Amino acid sequence: MHPQKNRFGIRIMTGVLAGLTGMALAGTLALADDMGGMGDMNGMSGMSSGMGSSSAASTVGHGKGVVKEIDPNAGTVTITHGPIKEFGWSGMTMTFPLQHRSSLKSLKKGEPVLFDVVQEGQGHYTITKIQRDH
């Protein structure tokens, strides 16, 4: 059969392909429904847009530096640190909020520290762990 000679046959084949595509789509939707639907994806752990709280998928930067300032009211610490390769940072002085403000009590101005920092949003970084560098 040549396609130009048998238009009716081409339409039948197109209809069959459309029917098969529809059945495949229906099967995919039924499978998604069995899995709890697409709406449940918002609650999946480890899936984050980079905004809000940190998740298991967040990049953790590891820093080493010296405490320059402590602001208990703001819950921040200013640290002069060396390069943090995970974020491509060179050494600099930065002020960070602490995830656990109680950590501020153990810090002293001028002491060397090791710390972990995560990105909490565009341009916002939070220290999740800080300890004295022995």
Steps between C-alpha positions, in 0.01 A plus 500: 500500500631836402402786742382732224269237351332394823407799714250300698774260610721786614221642710443163660871474586496855640194412708669186632810699597288765672311227686822332616641837613182569696514159667864553597419841647202359692722223640761754611236711675355192671848403621560854634165483678595166657823657623316772688455752222723778384383736775697305760832600345499825699551302820792290380806538718822602334319693228561870541506803277781643709268727692394454861655244725791284401453146383705187457571611144655831608868559436693534824801727498782432748682802633788584727544848640523741794206654686504880456163601647212335685151651503276304740199725431513436125617139542797559270874454500754677279786277389813567298534169318719335242375363166181291502537280193144365503369849411805616304573772757841651562592605852298794636319639804127421519217526750288187529182419691524184710241226467542430872536828692613306806832450318574871554553439874806285436667742257764758589626789294844422352473121529557267203194301387393228260148534360247357257286737295203436268322719247154597628393699195648721234798666669403388853726260687455353850751331728359163602798387711786690661774387738827621635799400284742332743 
